[in-house]
Amino acid sequence: VEGVYRFVVEGHDRVGNVVKTLVNNIASVKIDRTAPVIGEFSPDVDALSPKDGNGIADAVFVAYSVEDEGSTELFATFDVLDASGAVVATMLKGERIVPGKNAVYWHGRDDRDRTVFDGVYTLRMRVTDPVGNVSEPQTEAVRVDNTPPTDGSTIRFASPAFSPNDDGSGDSGVVRYVLDEDAVATLRVSDA
């Protein structure tokens, strides 16, 4: 059972002589079989594009919280696994953290500092307390997408001409633009 126990050391020799218990032979020991608990484990994005370095979704920020009663320091391991389960990056490896709220970044690069390939990756965290109890791993999936959408040159106008003169006839036009994935498109109109 977990708790604080007091141990008293007494000894005797082969003929029955007993060693008197002295104050300096008394120690208290805490038995801890409870693993730390990772509470919050929240990536700020579900997809990132680290290759272009444009400042938009170049990295994933993971906020996490850890609790472990009685521990003032813990040891965290944060790995990134590819679709086959192989570790491609280790952001924290048994590093000291304090209980409470913490955060870690992953910039979409492997342990050799190369941008990883497109695909789904698993962010995995485990925490160990000072006596070796290990938390249940927490995981979240994140998609790496370094490939720009292709347009296939599919731009269609509902009408070949329009007349924006507020006369109620042909004042607006419709442009259809097809991409191969969800994206935001901007239409810029300029003189020919």
NORLIN-V410541 format. One record per pair of residues at least 24 apart in sequence whose ideal C-beta (glycine too) atoms are under 10 Angstrom apart, sorted by the first residue. I is the first residue (numbers start at 0). J is the second residue. Records with the same first field share a line. If there is no record, write none. Layout:
I: J / J
This chain:
0: 30 / 32
1: 29 / 30 / 31 / 32 / 33 / 68 / 69
2: 28 / 29 / 30 / 31
3: 27 / 28 / 29 / 30 / 31 / 69
4: 28 / 29 / 30
29: 69 / 130
30: 130
31: 67 / 68 / 69 / 70 / 128 / 129 / 130 / 131 / 132
32: 130 / 132
33: 67 / 68 / 69 / 70 / 128 / 130 / 132
34: 67 / 125 / 126 / 127 / 128 / 130 / 131 / 132 / 133 / 134 / 135
35: 65 / 66 / 67 / 68 / 70 / 73 / 74 / 75 / 96 / 98 / 125 / 126 / 127 / 128 / 132 / 133 / 134 / 135
36: 64 / 65 / 66 / 67 / 68 / 98 / 126 / 134 / 135 / 137
37: 63 / 64 / 65 / 66 / 67 / 73 / 75 / 124 / 125 / 126 / 134 / 135 / 136 / 137
38: 63 / 64 / 65 / 66 / 99 / 100 / 137
39: 63 / 64 / 65 / 100 / 101 / 137
40: 64 / 65 / 122 / 123 / 124 / 136 / 137 / 138 / 139
41: 102 / 137 / 139
42: 103 / 105 / 122 / 139 / 140 / 141
43: 102 / 104 / 141
44: 141 / 142
45: 119 / 139 / 140 / 141 / 142
46: 119 / 140 / 141 / 142 / 143 / 144
47: 105 / 106 / 107 / 115 / 120 / 141 / 142 / 143 / 144 / 145
48: 107 / 114 / 117 / 142 / 143 / 144 / 145 / 146 / 147
49: 105 / 106 / 107 / 108 / 114 / 115 / 143 / 144 / 145
50: 107 / 108 / 114 / 115 / 116 / 117 / 143 / 144 / 145 / 146 / 147
51: 114 / 145 / 147
52: 106 / 114
56: 107 / 143 / 144
57: 104 / 106 / 107
58: 104 / 105 / 106 / 107 / 108
59: 103 / 104 / 105 / 106 / 107 / 120 / 122 / 139 / 141 / 143
60: 102 / 103 / 104 / 105
61: 90 / 101 / 102 / 103 / 104 / 105 / 122 / 124 / 137 / 139 / 141
62: 100 / 101 / 102 / 103
63: 96 / 99 / 100 / 101 / 102 / 103 / 122 / 124 / 126 / 137 / 139
64: 98 / 99 / 100 / 101 / 102
65: 96 / 97 / 98 / 99 / 100 / 101 / 124 / 126 / 128 / 134 / 137
66: 98 / 99 / 126 / 134
67: 98 / 126 / 127 / 128 / 129 / 132 / 134
68: 98 / 128
69: 98 / 128 / 129
70: 97 / 98 / 126 / 127 / 128 / 129 / 130 / 132
71: 97 / 98 / 129
72: 96 / 97 / 98 / 128 / 129
73: 97 / 98 / 99 / 101 / 126 / 127 / 128 / 129 / 132 / 134
74: 125 / 126 / 127 / 128 / 129 / 131 / 133
75: 101 / 103 / 124 / 125 / 126 / 127 / 134
76: 123 / 124 / 125 / 126 / 127 / 133 / 134 / 136
77: 101 / 103 / 104 / 105 / 122 / 123 / 124 / 125 / 126 / 137
78: 105 / 110 / 120 / 121 / 122 / 123 / 124 / 125 / 136 / 138
79: 105 / 107 / 108 / 109 / 110 / 115 / 120 / 121 / 122 / 123 / 141 / 143
80: 119 / 120 / 121 / 122 / 123 / 138 / 140
81: 109 / 115 / 116 / 118 / 119 / 120 / 121 / 143
82: 116 / 118 / 119 / 120 / 121 / 140
83: 118
84: 121 / 123
86: 110 / 121 / 123
87: 111 / 113 / 115 / 116 / 120 / 121
88: 112 / 113 / 115 / 120 / 122
89: 123
90: 122 / 124
91: 124 / 125 / 126
93: 125 / 126 / 127
96: 126
98: 126 / 128
101: 126
105: 141 / 143
107: 141 / 143 / 144 / 145
114: 143 / 145
115: 143 / 145
116: 143 / 145 / 146
117: 142 / 143 / 144 / 145 / 146
118: 142 / 143 / 144 / 145
119: 143 / 144
144: 180
146: 179 / 180
147: 178 / 179 / 180 / 182
148: 177 / 178 / 179 / 180 / 181 / 182 / 183 / 184
149: 177 / 178 / 179 / 180
150: 176 / 177 / 178 / 179 / 182 / 184
151: 176 / 177 / 178 / 179
152: 177
153: 177 / 178 / 179
154: 184 / 186
